[in-house]
């Protein structure tokens, strides 16, 4: 099984990286881009095919290590 | 008094804090590699500044799972003293020994310069030698020093006098102009509720001898030595 995880900064947290990219896009004449937010993408490959176990472990791993719940949120999908 | 200075892969202020405690203050001080698992003979544990694990994932996020951290948590829960400076502060928030989190500086720059700090609470073991509202000049050197916590946590920190230092000017005024990184409420250092764990972004160990401009950092480290030794 494989977990695809996206970690994002919470909406109310300022994202300096996103802001810097947004400035660059304005300089590149992409004036219609209103906002840029940058997160992290993590791929995690399990050595088994138990979807339930993969899902439970993904949640635990995100809560404990991959995301900081004070300032981040995460989403994931599990694929075969 | 016995001090343990923990070394993580990527720590780089370990020798400075060791020098401050051992050579300047004459305290018994040992380096402890992060793989070790016994801190029972130490009164004070210091998590030094640096870039543990290259700041991968988030600053301090991986160091939090180093074997020694279980012992640091145990030490803190028993009432033992813990100080985290800069990266050490980030590790302490990631370990939930201190509230809040530290993220990227608001202006996206690494800042390395002297700042002024106002002592908000001089009744702690870390600030016993400071005057009320004393202004200290201590350097910062960080890219991820922007302290964040939600409003409820901030209220709690204020009610319990857990905010120990705020960024200010030399007169002790703490408005946003004197905030070097975007921290909520100009917070530069906080303690836990029980008052035995301190995290701060500025580096007191870099101001311990008057030869290096001034020795304001010594006030904090000396307060701690005196407090622990019962002087």
Interface residues (C-beta under 8 A of the other chain):
Chain A: X9 X13 X14 X16 X17 X19 X20 X40 X65 X66 X68 X70 X71
Chain B: X57 X58 X61 X62 X65 X93 X94 X100 X101 X103 X104 X105 X106 X107 X108 X148 X149 X150 X182
